[in-house]
């Protein structure tokens, strides 16, 4: 299930967006100010719907910050309606620009369209991930620390790769489970994530003593932390 962050300070507008996107089977979260949005953007999202006139940090600043870090799809949703406003938004890095008032069904259609266009970028896979002390090779499905190969089960490798590919982003336990076990829905599903994380941590600690790659984010999930 794709995750969408709605950054909109008008509760009524954000609630309409949330309802229509949820009906279209998206996972949606709404925030009402720019500062809170910056905090939530530290997590993994598939698309952002962004108002420009926000309290605290402006939508323009948020969009510019996103573009410095990633190709995360952004749809601007704003009352700024002149041709100059639209051009400025697209030049700033927005993938689409919608003017208020808007048709919620059209918004959902545009979300689908932007996600389709961005799919090749989002699905492009690194073949090798290098972080201090570790190398992950997806083709060979191998994790190594120097000359030592760390034995991983297939699920452990997939989980570690998912975390490392989204390094420094917070992934919820629900996100991890749905990605690694997409067709399973037994009891204690989230406990399975914790068990596999603990197993991976033990193996990494044995191979790279003193390392602490996978951080627990209490009440949310995990983050693969790489310090620059």
Secondary structure, DSSP 8 states (H G I E B T S, - for coil): --EEEEE-S-HHHHHHHHHHHHHTT-EEEEE-SHHHHHHHTTB--SEEEE-SS-SSS-HHHHHHHHHHH---EEEEEES--SHHHHHHHHHHT-SEEEESS--HHHHHHHHHHHHHHHHHHHH---SEEEETTEEEETTTTEEEETTEEE---HHHHHHHHHHHHTTTSEEEHHHHHHHHSTT---TTHHHHHHHHHHHHHHHHHHHSTT---EEEETTTEEEE----
